[in-house]
Amino acid sequence: LQWLALNCRAGKILNDYVPIFVEIRQFTTINAAGTLLTYFEELFKQWGFTASDARRVLEAGKVVFVFDGLDETLNAERDRIEIMIERLLRDYEQCRFIFSSRLARNFPFSSQFQKVIIAPLHPRRHIPEFVQRWFTQSGKQPAMATQMLEKLRSKSYQGIRELSRRPVLLKLLCIVFEVHGDFPTRRGAVFERGIEEMT
């Protein structure tokens, strides 16, 4: 979702729209008493626009709302947010809306949405392609792709290989392998190293 928002901002996709990325968990932490609309107006203010400018863009249907992690809040808070989103859907129906959630979460909204499920990566097609693309980027060592894929095929790394089927975790594995030339056989240690490298 961050990729979508950034590429929208750069004019590469949905170039007629203003992306507003909302991490639901962060919103509930910093704006517990406010509404989504006042939160958006505050964002526009930070970008140098007035509240009336914000409403004009919204009313023109030129916003793509990107809501990340709708399922990552407590039920009572989620109910409050869903009511606010329902109001946005009603008042700004020309805008676009993108939501993310775990598979078990059903959206209660009355509007019709297309549901897309991100499937696990295929071990023989997607994972090698992902790893090779990662290590052929500028400044990286292409030979490390072969080394990493050999490790993932090894019986010693079976638990780690299971992690590699999720894109975000495969990215974490690539980061760890790029820095250390190897990764631990324990999953917990992989997460520890990956977090160290990203902070």
C-alpha positions as MATLAB code, in Angstrom:
seq = 'LQWLALNCRAGKILNDYVPIFVEIRQFTTINAAGTLLTYFEELFKQWGFTASDARRVLEAGKVVFVFDGLDETLNAERDRIEIMIERLLRDYEQCRFIFSSRLARNFPFSSQFQKVIIAPLHPRRHIPEFVQRWFTQSGKQPAMATQMLEKLRSKSYQGIRELSRRPVLLKLLCIVFEVHGDFPTRRGAVFERGIEEMT';
ca = [
       0.000    0.000    0.000;
       2.895    2.360    0.679;
       4.199    1.545   -2.816;
       0.798    2.449   -4.275;
       0.654    5.736   -2.371;
       4.229    6.727   -3.283;
       3.789    5.880   -6.968;
       0.520    7.786   -7.024;
       2.266   10.793   -5.507;
       5.028   10.474   -8.133;
       2.393   10.474  -10.910;
       3.210    6.943  -12.084;
      -0.231    5.530  -11.294;
      -3.595    7.207  -10.631;
      -1.855   10.434  -11.584;
      -5.029   12.535  -11.341;
      -5.434   11.668   -7.660;
      -4.008   12.864   -4.347;
      -3.041    9.822   -2.251;
      -3.878    9.881    1.447;
      -2.213    6.985    3.255;
      -3.752    6.163    6.631;
      -2.158    3.597    8.901;
      -5.172    2.808   11.074;
      -3.136    1.855   14.126;
      -1.231    5.153   13.986;
      -4.412    7.147   13.443;
      -6.034    5.687   16.552;
      -2.911    6.480   18.578;
      -2.404   10.118   17.566;
      -5.991   11.113   16.830;
      -8.111    9.180   19.315;
     -10.732   11.916   19.701;
     -10.762   13.353   16.171;
     -12.474   12.267   12.987;
     -10.922   11.077    9.756;
     -12.091   14.250    8.031;
     -10.369   16.550   10.552;
      -7.290   14.331   10.274;
      -7.274   14.797    6.473;
      -7.758   18.534    6.825;
      -4.757   18.615    9.153;
      -2.698   16.700    6.570;
      -3.660   19.195    3.864;
      -2.751   22.034    6.231;
       0.731   20.517    6.657;
       1.010   20.462    2.855;
       0.150   24.176    2.691;
      -3.571   23.930    1.873;
      -6.597   25.280    3.728;
      -9.534   23.206    4.998;
     -11.639   24.561    2.115;
      -8.924   23.444   -0.346;
      -9.085   19.972    1.185;
     -12.873   19.831    0.878;
     -12.686   21.028   -2.744;
     -10.276   18.207   -3.655;
     -12.453   15.692   -1.831;
     -15.668   16.918   -3.457;
     -14.006   16.742   -6.878;
     -13.365   13.041   -6.210;
      -9.616   13.470   -6.683;
      -8.422   11.572   -3.610;
      -7.395    7.939   -3.347;
      -7.710    6.863    0.285;
      -5.333    4.073    1.261;
      -6.318    2.517    4.601;
      -3.726    0.105    5.956;
      -4.511   -2.465    8.662;
      -8.190   -1.934    9.278;
      -8.224   -5.137   11.330;
      -5.402   -3.970   13.645;
      -7.518   -2.136   16.212;
      -9.731   -3.084   19.130;
     -13.360   -3.807   18.263;
     -14.798   -0.650   19.852;
     -12.276    1.572   18.073;
     -12.756   -0.320   14.819;
     -16.511    0.284   14.969;
     -15.908    4.038   15.338;
     -13.486    4.083   12.389;
     -15.799    2.011   10.193;
     -18.627    4.506   10.831;
     -16.320    7.346    9.742;
     -15.250    5.437    6.630;
     -18.883    4.706    5.777;
     -19.524    8.462    5.950;
     -16.572    9.133    3.620;
     -17.894    6.526    1.187;
     -21.267    8.252    1.187;
     -20.055   11.877    1.033;
     -17.122   11.389   -1.380;
     -18.262    8.470   -3.503;
     -16.239    9.663   -6.520;
     -12.984    9.200   -4.611;
     -11.177    5.884   -4.643;
     -10.726    3.641   -1.608;
      -8.179    0.897   -0.965;
      -8.170   -1.193    2.225;
      -5.897   -3.882    3.600;
      -6.822   -6.524    6.121;
      -6.052  -10.076    7.090;
      -8.060  -12.710    5.260;
     -10.464  -13.338    8.134;
     -11.742   -9.748    8.173;
     -14.940   -8.966    6.297;
     -15.599   -5.334    5.454;
     -19.014   -4.145    6.612;
     -19.292   -1.285    4.134;
     -22.370   -0.995    1.968;
     -20.409   -0.038   -1.172;
     -19.225   -2.744   -3.512;
     -15.492   -3.443   -3.473;
     -13.307   -5.756   -5.456;
     -11.582   -8.217   -3.131;
      -7.990   -9.166   -3.939;
      -6.123  -11.871   -2.047;
      -2.334  -11.775   -2.138;
      -1.316  -15.399   -2.579;
       1.921  -16.857   -1.234;
       4.858  -16.768   -3.633;
       5.411  -19.874   -5.735;
       8.713  -21.491   -4.589;
      10.013  -22.385   -8.049;
       8.902  -19.316   -9.994;
       8.342  -16.258   -7.860;
      10.961  -16.689   -5.133;
      13.973  -17.093   -7.497;
      12.738  -14.163   -9.597;
      12.304  -11.957   -6.509;
      15.769  -12.848   -5.143;
      17.488  -12.340   -8.515;
      15.824   -8.954   -8.991;
      16.814   -7.948   -5.475;
      20.514   -8.672   -6.020;
      20.713   -7.244   -9.558;
      19.764   -3.770   -8.341;
      22.457   -1.134   -8.635;
      25.113   -1.446   -5.940;
      24.295   -5.065   -5.050;
      26.146   -8.298   -5.842;
      24.265  -10.505   -8.368;
      26.224  -13.623   -7.335;
      24.595  -13.435   -3.899;
      21.240  -14.366   -5.474;
      22.541  -17.832   -6.408;
      24.121  -18.276   -2.965;
      20.928  -17.299   -1.165;
      18.726  -19.559   -3.304;
      21.065  -22.505   -2.632;
      20.713  -21.871    1.118;
      16.927  -21.733    0.846;
      16.887  -25.108   -0.947;
      19.012  -26.724    1.758;
      17.319  -29.004    4.334;
      19.037  -27.040    7.102;
      16.971  -23.972    6.197;
      13.556  -25.597    5.767;
      11.922  -23.364    8.414;
      13.436  -20.277    6.811;
      12.304  -21.437    3.364;
       8.694  -21.395    4.609;
       9.096  -17.697    5.521;
      10.209  -16.909    1.983;
       6.706  -17.514    0.580;
       5.499  -14.160    1.962;
       6.818  -11.139   -0.004;
       7.516   -8.947    3.023;
       9.366  -11.787    4.787;
      11.320  -12.654    1.643;
      12.430   -9.026    1.509;
      13.566   -9.364    5.130;
      15.527  -12.505    4.236;
      17.192  -10.693    1.316;
      18.242   -7.834    3.613;
      19.702  -10.231    6.186;
      21.524  -12.274    3.546;
      22.861   -9.159    1.821;
      24.417   -7.883    5.056;
      25.603  -11.171    6.594;
      26.082  -13.458    3.561;
      23.966  -16.026    5.396;
      20.952  -16.245    7.643;
      20.347  -18.103   10.900;
      18.486  -21.391   10.903;
      16.166  -20.116   13.664;
      13.262  -17.924   12.576;
      13.457  -15.723   15.669;
      17.088  -14.901   14.940;
      16.175  -13.945   11.357;
      13.619  -11.426   12.641;
      16.108  -10.055   15.185;
      18.792   -9.496   12.555;
      16.347   -8.065   10.051;
      14.967   -5.561   12.550;
      18.504   -4.553   13.524;
      19.365   -3.862    9.891;
      16.206   -1.837    9.257;
      16.487    0.390   12.356;
];
